[in-house]
């Protein structure tokens, strides 16, 4: 295939020097010039669904147009193909061999592949935390209902004292029948960053497999998958890596690939030469989305992952400090920069939330609708968006 450049917006990025000289001007230009977000929208729920920048939208559109005119000589799809170029680009970015990576639709599907594909028998135990996304619980609960495995949840403290407390709690909860420890690298409800490497290393020493829900990790915090020492990891590049919705990933450590059964198959599913690509042979799918994913990776690389992390953590710290100063809020995020990236969570009174939610809708502030409230910012988030959020919260509290 003749692969044309997908990243059409590179030339339009502001100069890196501006980021040092006037960072707010730099990030304002990034939002104004690289995203379709209107000025009136304050978007503070990136943790649910990220926003694709203009180069990603353009890449998807371009590929759909090319596939409609059959400019290429191969089928414009994925689901039968190895997708080596796309897997290679993603593997390089997240830090693992391409042979240990499969493309999926989202982290939910990736977790389901692992939960349904491991040989487990009645009485085998799966250990979860009480802060898992419903997609991190559901596949194991199906196995419990169908096959008699046992699912046990460990309650995590809110907020925790330090990473060591979390590691000790999870590892200390492993019992004689525990076969899999399935947990989030960053929890969806509170944004807590768990000490993944320490937990996975200790679990392996006890003969327990580990599945990490990394939906919030890729693109939010700096790390390399291969350094985490996990057996499996699920991911959703559509949250923090600028990919369009419908892009997911599954990491399967090479030594684990023969122990995992595919869930959906076409011919060739048993071919070991495919390595982790065996788990993405699922029939015809929309390849344009993964063209967009590659464009999103290029977009992130052009800005710089370190610069992105510094910015989104700065915004999260701004939200944390503002929440700490607001009466009536219970912070669930620990005051420890190691334990949060760009997700900050706090609890508010139900009566306050109802009024607050209504005001947010009036003012076009997009939030997660829950009394356990989460602020999740990305590079398109403006400091004034966060200030508007807390002014609105103050007004809601004052009106009752």
C-alpha positions, 0 to 999 in steps of 0.5 A: 500500500502506498501510505500517504501522510496522515498528519496534515496538521503538523505544519500548523502547530505553534512553535515549541519556543512559544510554549516556553515563552508564553505557555498559555498563548501556546495552549490557546493556539493548540485548542483554537487551531487544532480542535473543533471545539467551539469557544463556548464549550467547557469540556471537563470529561475527557476521561469518558471520551476524548476529543479527536483533533483536526488532523485525526478527523481529517485522516479518518475522512481521507481514508474513507474517501480513498476506500470509497474510490478504491485507490488502494489495491487491498481491502480497506478494512481490518479484522483479517489483516495483521495491521503491522504498520498500525500495531508497530506505531502504537507499540513504539509509542506505548513501549512494547513489542508489536508482536505482543499487541492486538487492536480491539474496539476498546478496553472493554472488548480487550478485558472481555477477551482475557476474561473469556479466554483463560482456562479457569475452573469452578472455585478459581478466584479473580481478585478485583478492586472496588473501583473498577469500571463496570467493564472491568467487572462485567466479564468476570461476573459472566464467568462467575455466573456461567462457570462457577469462578469466584469474584472478590473485591478489595476495598481501596482507601479514599484517599490512600496514604501512599502507593505502598499502602495500595500495593500492600493491600492488594498483594496481601489480599491474594489467597490460595485460590486466587488465579488472576488479579485484575485492576485498573492502572488508573481508576476511572472513578477517582483517578488514582494511579496505582503502583502497577509494576510493584503489584504485578511483580509481586503477583507473578512471584505468587503465581497469579496472573495480572490484567491491567485496565490501562484505559486511562494510562496511555497518553495520561501518564508517562510509562512503558507497558513492557516495564509494568511486568503485567501479563495482559493490559487493555487500553482505549486510545480514544481517551487520552491518545487523541484517537477516534472512538472505536480504537482499543488495544490488548497487550498480551505478554508473549509467554501468555499468548498460548494460554489465551483462547481467542473469543471471536475467530476467522481462519488462522486463529490458531496460527502462532506466527500471528502472535497477539494478532490472533486476537484481532482476527474478528472479521470486517471492521472500519480501518479508517478509525485506526488511520485516525489513531496513527494520526493521533499518535503523530499529533501527540509526538509532534507536541511532545508527550512530556509537554502534554503530561506537564500541561494536563497535570498542571491543570489537574493540580489547579483543580485539586487546589481549587477543590481543597479550598471549596467548603463542602467537598471531600477530596478523594484524590490524594495530595501526592503527585505520584498518585494522580495524572489528569483526573481529580475526584471529590464528593459533594452533597446530593442537593448541591450536585442537582443544582450544580448539574443544572447550572452546568448544562445551562453554561455548556460545561460538560461534566461527568454526572455523578455526586462523586465528581471527576474533573478530567482535563486534556490539552484543549482544557483552558484554565478558565474552564476550571475556574468557571466550573468552581464558580458554578459550584460556589453559586450552586451551594450559595443558592441552597 
